């Protein structure tokens, strides 16, 4: 009986050492793996470029201006498609972010293609609160080639951040990049490593 007690305590101590070693490794990995932001593709527009103002008609018939000075408000353009499963998954994230950031942000959805399919998506996803524009020219002006994609314009109508959005973190990284005055979270981390 005494032998089994001693072996049990040895096993507990070995397990405690292993758990401590694993916790240390998780901490090291956490430091090495930086947060991932929205992926910026090889696009023709860059952060800091002025967006050419465009007057567009939304699906509900209202007029929407994209770009230009906005009286202290930024503008988020979220490019989606009814055929994109990731887009559909991220639409609740878009709605949540638009509500949470409503004090400084005007959010709109953009797409091109079949108007009937877009209207069905608006109804199915409950997107009536945000303007939804159909414009191939808008997507081309920002060099959108893959979806879902987002562009954040600052108060002066300049591109503050942009990129391919595949998660809530990617969308929030656009806001964080604007707040920090960098092109992307990756640029911010690269600068920090360069300073260290």
N, C-alpha and C positions, 0 to 999 in steps of 0.2 A: 504494500500500500504506500509506503514512504517513497519507494522508487517511482511509482506512477505519479505521485504528487510532484516529485522533482522533475520528471520528464515533462509533465504538463506545464510547469513554470518555465522550463527552458523553451518549450514550444511557444508560450505566450511572449517571452522576451524576444525570440527570433522574429515572430510576427510583428511585434512593435517596431523593431529595427527595420524590417521590410516596409512597413507602412510609412515610417519617417523618410526612408530613402525614396519611396514613390512620391510622397508629398513634395520633396525637394525637386525631383525631376519634373513634376507638373508645374511647379513654380518657374523652373528654368525654361520650360517650353512656353509658358505663358509670356515670359519676357521676350523670347525670340520670335514668337508669332505675333506680328503686328495686326491691328484691326484692318480689315479689308474695306476699302471704300468702293464707290462706284467705279467701274472700269471705263476709263476713257479710251475710246477707239481712235483710230487714225481718221479724224474728222477735219473738215475744212475750217471750222471755227475753233477758236481757242479762248480760254479764260481771259477776260479783259476786252474781247472784241465787242463792239457795239452791235446789238441786234437791230436789223432794219425793221422799223415799225410796220406792222401789217394789220389792216382792218379786216376781220373775218366775221362770217356769220355762223353763230352756234346752231346746233340742232333745234333748240327751242325758239329760234328766230331772232334772238338778241344779237347785238353787235359786240364783238370782242376785239380789243386792240392788244396785239402781242408786241412787246418791245416798247421803246420810248420811255421817257421819264414818267414816274408813277406816283408822285406825291408821297414819298417816304415808304412805299410798299414794294416788296419784291414780288416776282411772278414765277411760279413753277409750272412748267409745261410738261405733262406726263404723256408720252406717246404710247398708245396701246392698240391692240387689234382684237376683234372677237375670236379670231382663230388661234390666239396665243394663250396656251394654258397658264404660263407664268404670269401673264398680264392679268388674267382672271383671278389668280391667287393673290396678286398684289393690290388689286383694287380696294379691298378693305383697308389695307395699309395706307394707301393714298388718301382715302377718305378720313382716316384717323389722323394722319399727319396734317391734312388740310384744316381739320377742326382745331387741332392742338396749336397750330401756328397761325391761326386766323387773324391775330392782332397785327401781324406784319407781312403776311403772305396772301397773295391772290393765286389760287390754284386752278388750273384748267386741264382738261383732257384733250388729246388731239389724235387724229387718225386720218386715214384716207380709205378709199374703197367704197363698198356697197353701203349706201345710207341706211337701207332697211336692216341690214345686219348690225350696224352700229346702234340703231334705235332699239333693237331687241336686246343688245348687251346693256344699254342704259337702263332699260326696264328690268331686266333680270337681276342686275347688280345694284339697283337702287341708286343710280348716279345722278339723279335729278338735281342735286344741290350744286354741282360744279358745272361750269360751261363746258360744252363738248363741241369741238370744231372739227370739220372735215376739210383737210387741205393738204394736198400733196406738196404744194409749194412750201408750206411751213416746214414739213419734214426735210425737204431738200435743202432749205436755207440753213438748217442746223446740221446737215450731214448725217441724218439718222439712217442707219443701215440695218440695225438689229433692234428687236423689241424685247422687253419694255425698256424705254430710254427716257431720260428726264433731263431737262435743261432748267437751271435756276438763273433767272435774270435779277440783277440788283435794282435798286431804286432809280438808277440812272439809265437803265435799259441795257447795261453791259452784261455779258455772260459772267456770272459769278462762279458757277461750277456746272458740270454736266457729266453724263456717263450712262452706261448700261446698268440697269437696276434689276437685281435678282433677289433682293431681300429687303427687309425693313432697315437693316444696318446700312445698306447701300444708299437708300433714300435719305436716311438721316445724315450720312456722310456728306451729302451735298450741302446741307445746312451748316454742318460743322466746318467744312472747307470755306464757306462764305464768311462765317463768323471769325475764322482765323486768318482770313485774307490770303489763302493759298489756293492753288489750282485743284489740288486733291489731297486727301489724307495721306496718300503715299508720298507726295511732295513734302508735306509737313514732317513726316517721319524721317525722310531722307535728309532734310535740313537739320533736324535734331541730331541725327547720327553724325552729320558732318561737323556740328559744333562740339560734339563730345570728344 
